[in-house]
Amino acid sequence: MNYIRSKNYENFFTNEFLMGPNSLKLMEELTSEMSLKQGMRVIDLGCGTGLTSLFAAREFGVQVYAYDLWVTAGENYNRIKEWGMEERIIPIHGDANEMPFAEDFFDAIITADSYHYYGNKSGFFKEKVAQYIKQGGQFGMIVPGFKREPDEKTHLLFDDILKEEFSEWQTLEWWKKVFIGDGLKISKAWESEGFEELWADWLRTDNPYAINDKKCLTEEHFAEMNFVAVAGTV
Ligand SMILES: C[S@@+](CC[C@H](N)C(=O)[O-])C[C@H]1O[C@@H](n2cnc3c(N)ncnc32)[C@H](O)[C@@H]1O
C-alpha cells in the first residue's frame, strides 16, 4: 500500500510519539477500509500518545475520543493543545474493560496496535465494545499477530521476546472467528501489505524499545509476524 496520507506526518515518526511500528501508517491502512465521514463521533481505543487520533481527526474531520490506559489524559491534552486540536480530540484516561460511555453513542471505534492487549478473547467485543457503537456503525482494529498458527518453533523464537504478550498475538483466522462469533459483520479482514516499511520506520527511531527490538529480532522472527486487521459493522 502507498501510505500517501501518512507522508504529511513524517515529523511525528519520532522517538517521542511512536510506541511501536509506525502507527500512522497502521491507522491509514485501517481507515482506508472504513468509511469515516466529517462530524462522526469516534473512539480511538488505546490511542497511546494520540498520534492516531490526530490522524483520524485531521484526515476525516471526525471528533475523536482519545481513550488510553498507560498515557494520562493530561499528557495527551497537552499534546492536543500544541496541535491546536482541542475542539476535535477529547483525551480520556481509562480501561477498555470498563468504558464510561453511553450506549449507541459512537459512529465508529478504531484501534491500532492495542486491541490485542485486552480484546483477545471470545466475548470481549460483544460484552465490552459493541454496545457503544450505534446500529450500523463501524469497528476496525489492526494488531500485531502471527502469519501461521504458532507451534513449538514459534515458541522457541518468541517466548523470550514477547513473554506474556505471546498469548495476545493471534492469526488472522483466529480473529475472524472471534469477531464473527461476537456478531461483527466483517467487511474486510486482511494482513498488512506494509509490514516491513512500518517496522523500518520504527527501527529508525532512537526509542530505547526500538533499539532493543533491533537487537533481538531477526529475519526468522519477521517471517512469522505481520499486522492483522479486521473491519466491519455492528
Ligand atoms: C503499543 S501502544 C499503541 C498506542 C497507539 N494506538 C499507537 O499505535 O501509537 C498500546 C496502547 O494500548 C493501550 N492499552 C493497553 N491496555 C489497555 C486497556 N486495557 N485499556 C485501554 N488502553 C489500553 C496502552 O495504554 C498503550 O498506549
The ligand as a MOL file (V3000), in Angstrom:
LIG
                    3D

  0  0  0     0  0            999 V3000
M  V30 BEGIN CTAB
M  V30 COUNTS 27 29 0 0 0
M  V30 BEGIN ATOM
M  V30 1 C 1.7070 -0.1140 21.6220 0
M  V30 2 S 0.7100 1.1650 22.3000 0 CHG=1
M  V30 3 C -0.0770 1.7820 20.8440 0
M  V30 4 C -0.6280 3.1370 21.0150 0
M  V30 5 C -1.2550 3.7860 19.7860 0
M  V30 6 N -2.5020 3.1320 19.3740 0
M  V30 7 C -0.2820 3.7850 18.6530 0
M  V30 8 O -0.4490 2.9500 17.7470 0
M  V30 9 O 0.6260 4.5970 18.6980 0 CHG=-1
M  V30 10 C -0.6050 0.2410 23.0720 0
M  V30 11 C -1.5990 1.1130 23.8060 0
M  V30 12 O -2.6580 0.2790 24.2680 0
M  V30 13 C -3.1180 0.8370 25.4660 0
M  V30 14 N -3.8060 -0.1620 26.3030 0
M  V30 15 C -3.3300 -1.3360 26.7720 0
M  V30 16 N -4.2450 -1.9300 27.5550 0
M  V30 17 C -5.3210 -1.1010 27.5890 0
M  V30 18 C -6.5900 -1.1550 28.2190 0
M  V30 19 N -6.9280 -2.2020 28.9900 0
M  V30 20 N -7.4540 -0.1470 28.0400 0
M  V30 21 C -7.1210 0.9190 27.2500 0
M  V30 22 N -5.9310 1.0280 26.6160 0
M  V30 23 C -5.0460 0.0360 26.7900 0
M  V30 24 C -1.8750 1.3090 26.1950 0
M  V30 25 O -2.2180 2.3000 27.1240 0
M  V30 26 C -0.9860 1.7810 25.0380 0
M  V30 27 O -0.9770 3.1730 24.8890 0
M  V30 END ATOM
M  V30 BEGIN BOND
M  V30 1 1 1 2
M  V30 2 1 2 3
M  V30 3 1 2 10
M  V30 4 1 3 4
M  V30 5 1 4 5
M  V30 6 1 5 6
M  V30 7 1 5 7
M  V30 8 2 7 8
M  V30 9 1 7 9
M  V30 10 1 10 11
M  V30 11 1 11 12
M  V30 12 1 11 26
M  V30 13 1 12 13
M  V30 14 1 13 14
M  V30 15 1 13 24
M  V30 16 1 14 15
M  V30 17 1 14 23
M  V30 18 2 15 16
M  V30 19 1 16 17
M  V30 20 1 17 18
M  V30 21 2 17 23
M  V30 22 1 18 19
M  V30 23 2 18 20
M  V30 24 1 20 21
M  V30 25 2 21 22
M  V30 26 1 22 23
M  V30 27 1 24 25
M  V30 28 1 24 26
M  V30 29 1 26 27
M  V30 END BOND
M  V30 END CTAB
M  END
